[in-house]
Amino acid sequence: MRSLLIVLMILILLVVLWQIARALLLRAKCLEDEEIYLFIKGRFENNSAVQRRIASHLGTCEKCREQMRMIQFGKELDEHLVEKNEPI
């Protein structure tokens, strides 16, 4: 019984270490602006590996969340701009 408890504790520890390492790796490589833009526009299939990776990264990286806000804000401004050759 004691050895089973030790094995269970080791497995739990390995899972926790895996989650920490995964979070660190996802945080290490920030997203490209194009990835963020496509994510905002919903261009990735629901629950696809790419969408899950981006969502997971955005959940842990303040820098990329801020970049996403900037892209969203810029997109909103861009929709109200008038082309130079268009009549007003």
Helices and strands as residue ranges (DSSP letters): H 2-28, H 33-40, H 49-60, H 62-78
